[in-house]
């Protein structure tokens, strides 16, 4: 004999209750069917005695018929109550299932909250926000500095290119003058002009160097 029998779960108890209620309903249905058969017999006996003029017998059977019908009414009432209990039992089972599901959901959410740690996540997100903003500012400053350097370098190169172009044009022009200038032996003015052009060429060369 097992003195430490495991207690049934709520679901198992609910199923057991449902089985017992269905059995009780079947038993009452059998009793009701037997009473209905007995009721028809009494009605036939009463009619028979009435035809025979047996008033005393009719009264006795009529009293039995009244009692039988009262018993049928009790069975109908009992069946109605059992049906109500069955509905209530099923509703309780459904409510227990809902409560269990909600408990599981709450437990799951609690576990997820512990894993996620909302405070730490909020802190990390705020730190990321500040770090991202700082990085954007640093990147912008570096880009602006590089742009300034590149712009200045470009300006210097462009200016140097323009100066060289102008000096080259002047040099070409002066070279042309030097080629077409009269010799020193024939023209002293030409000698003076040629000397001046040479001096200018030397100055231009210094500017280009």
C-alpha positions as CSV (number, residue, x, y, z in Angstrom):
1,X,0.0,0.0,0.0
2,X,1.4,3.3,-1.1
3,X,1.1,5.9,1.7
4,X,2.9,8.5,-0.3
5,X,0.7,8.7,-3.3
6,X,1.5,11.6,-5.6
7,X,-1.2,14.2,-5.5
8,X,-2.9,14.7,-8.9
9,X,-2.2,17.9,-10.9
10,X,-5.0,20.4,-11.4
11,X,-5.5,19.2,-15.0
12,X,-5.6,15.6,-13.9
13,X,-8.2,16.4,-11.2
14,X,-10.2,18.4,-13.7
15,X,-10.3,15.4,-16.0
16,X,-11.3,13.0,-13.1
17,X,-14.1,15.4,-12.1
18,X,-15.4,15.4,-15.7
19,X,-15.4,11.6,-15.8
20,X,-17.3,11.4,-12.5
21,X,-19.9,13.9,-13.7
22,X,-20.5,12.1,-17.0
23,X,-20.9,8.8,-15.1
24,X,-23.5,10.4,-12.8
25,X,-25.4,11.8,-15.8
26,X,-25.5,8.3,-17.4
27,X,-26.8,6.8,-14.2
28,X,-29.5,9.4,-13.9
29,X,-30.5,8.9,-17.6
30,X,-30.9,5.2,-16.9
31,X,-33.1,5.8,-13.9
32,X,-35.2,8.3,-15.8
33,X,-35.7,5.8,-18.6
34,X,-36.8,3.2,-16.1
35,X,-39.2,5.6,-14.5
36,X,-40.7,6.5,-17.8
37,X,-41.3,2.8,-18.6
38,X,-42.9,2.4,-15.1
39,X,-45.0,5.5,-15.7
40,X,-46.5,4.1,-18.9
41,X,-47.4,0.8,-17.1
42,X,-49.2,2.7,-14.3
43,X,-51.1,4.8,-16.8
44,X,-52.2,1.6,-18.6
45,X,-53.2,0.0,-15.3
46,X,-55.2,3.0,-14.2
47,X,-57.1,3.1,-17.5
48,X,-57.8,-0.6,-17.2
49,X,-59.1,-0.3,-13.6
50,X,-61.2,2.7,-14.5
51,X,-62.9,0.7,-17.2
52,X,-63.5,-2.0,-14.7
53,X,-64.9,0.5,-12.3
54,X,-62.3,-0.1,-9.6
55,X,-62.1,3.3,-8.1
56,X,-60.0,2.3,-5.1
57,X,-57.4,0.7,-7.3
58,X,-57.3,3.7,-9.5
59,X,-56.6,6.0,-6.5
60,X,-53.8,3.9,-5.3
61,X,-52.1,3.7,-8.7
62,X,-52.7,7.4,-9.2
63,X,-50.8,8.2,-6.0
64,X,-47.9,6.0,-7.2
65,X,-48.0,7.8,-10.5
66,X,-47.7,11.2,-8.8
67,X,-44.7,10.0,-6.7
68,X,-43.1,8.6,-9.9
69,X,-43.5,11.8,-11.7
70,X,-42.1,13.7,-8.8
71,X,-39.0,11.4,-8.9
72,X,-38.7,12.1,-12.7
73,X,-38.7,15.9,-11.9
74,X,-36.0,15.3,-9.3
75,X,-33.9,13.5,-12.0
76,X,-34.4,16.4,-14.4
77,X,-33.3,18.8,-11.8
78,X,-30.3,16.7,-10.8
79,X,-29.3,16.4,-14.5
80,X,-29.5,20.2,-14.9
81,X,-27.3,20.7,-11.8
82,X,-24.8,18.2,-13.1
83,X,-24.7,19.9,-16.5
84,X,-24.1,23.2,-14.7
85,X,-21.2,21.7,-12.7
86,X,-19.7,20.2,-15.9
87,X,-19.7,23.6,-17.5
88,X,-18.2,25.1,-14.4
89,X,-15.6,22.4,-14.3
90,X,-14.6,23.0,-17.9
91,X,-14.5,26.8,-17.3
92,X,-12.3,26.2,-14.3
93,X,-10.0,24.1,-16.5
94,X,-9.9,26.8,-19.1
95,X,-9.2,29.5,-16.5
96,X,-6.4,27.4,-15.0
97,X,-4.9,26.9,-18.4
98,X,-5.1,30.7,-19.0
99,X,-3.5,31.4,-15.6
100,X,-0.8,28.9,-16.4
101,X,0.0,30.5,-19.7
102,X,0.0,33.9,-18.1
103,X,2.4,32.6,-15.4
104,X,4.7,31.2,-18.0
105,X,4.6,34.4,-20.0
106,X,5.4,36.5,-16.9
107,X,8.3,34.1,-16.1
108,X,9.6,34.4,-19.6
109,X,9.4,38.2,-19.6
110,X,11.1,38.3,-16.2
111,X,13.9,36.1,-17.5
112,X,14.3,38.3,-20.6
113,X,14.4,41.4,-18.5
114,X,17.2,39.9,-16.4
115,X,19.1,38.9,-19.5
116,X,18.5,42.2,-21.3
117,X,19.1,44.5,-18.2
118,X,17.2,47.6,-19.5
119,X,19.3,50.0,-17.3
120,X,22.5,48.7,-18.8
121,X,21.2,48.8,-22.3
122,X,20.0,52.4,-21.9
123,X,23.4,53.3,-20.5
124,X,25.2,51.6,-23.4
125,X,23.0,53.3,-25.9
126,X,23.7,56.7,-24.3
127,X,27.4,56.1,-24.3
128,X,27.2,55.0,-28.0
129,X,25.3,58.2,-28.8
130,X,28.0,60.4,-27.2
131,X,30.9,58.4,-28.8
132,X,29.2,58.6,-32.2
133,X,28.7,62.4,-31.9
134,X,32.3,62.9,-30.8
135,X,33.5,60.8,-33.7
136,X,31.4,62.8,-36.2
137,X,32.8,66.0,-34.8
138,X,36.4,64.7,-35.0
139,X,35.9,63.5,-38.6
140,X,34.4,66.8,-39.6
141,X,37.4,68.7,-38.0
142,X,39.9,66.5,-39.8
143,X,38.0,66.8,-43.1
144,X,37.9,70.6,-42.7
145,X,41.6,70.8,-41.9
146,X,42.5,68.6,-44.9
147,X,40.3,70.7,-47.2
148,X,42.0,73.8,-46.0
149,X,45.5,72.3,-46.6
150,X,44.5,71.0,-50.0
151,X,42.9,74.3,-50.9
152,X,46.0,76.2,-49.9
153,X,48.3,73.8,-51.7
154,X,46.1,74.1,-54.8
155,X,46.2,77.8,-54.6
156,X,50.0,77.9,-54.4
157,X,50.3,75.5,-57.3
158,X,47.8,77.5,-59.3
159,X,49.6,80.8,-58.5
160,X,53.0,79.3,-59.3
161,X,51.6,77.9,-62.6
162,X,50.3,81.4,-63.6
163,X,53.5,83.1,-62.6
164,X,55.6,80.6,-64.6
165,X,53.3,81.0,-67.6
166,X,53.6,84.7,-67.5
167,X,57.3,84.6,-67.0
168,X,57.6,82.1,-69.9
169,X,55.6,84.3,-72.1
170,X,57.8,87.3,-71.2
171,X,60.9,85.2,-71.6
172,X,59.7,84.1,-75.1
173,X,58.9,87.6,-75.9
174,X,62.3,88.8,-74.7
175,X,64.1,86.0,-76.5
176,X,62.4,87.1,-79.6
177,X,63.5,90.7,-79.0
178,X,67.0,89.4,-78.4
179,X,67.0,87.4,-81.6
180,X,65.9,90.4,-83.6
181,X,68.0,92.9,-81.8
182,X,70.9,94.6,-83.8
183,X,74.5,93.6,-82.9
184,X,76.7,95.6,-80.6
185,X,79.2,96.4,-83.4
186,X,76.5,97.9,-85.6
187,X,74.4,99.7,-83.1
188,X,75.3,100.9,-79.7
189,X,71.7,101.4,-78.9
190,X,71.1,97.7,-79.7
191,X,74.0,96.8,-77.4
192,X,72.3,98.8,-74.6
193,X,69.0,97.1,-75.3
194,X,70.5,93.6,-75.4
195,X,72.3,94.2,-72.1
196,X,69.0,95.4,-70.5
197,X,67.2,92.3,-71.8
198,X,69.9,90.0,-70.5
199,X,69.5,91.6,-67.0
200,X,65.7,91.1,-67.2
201,X,66.2,87.5,-68.2
202,X,68.4,86.9,-65.2
203,X,65.8,88.5,-62.9
204,X,63.1,86.3,-64.4
205,X,65.2,83.2,-64.0
206,X,65.6,84.1,-60.3
207,X,61.8,84.5,-59.9
208,X,61.2,81.1,-61.5
209,X,63.8,79.3,-59.4
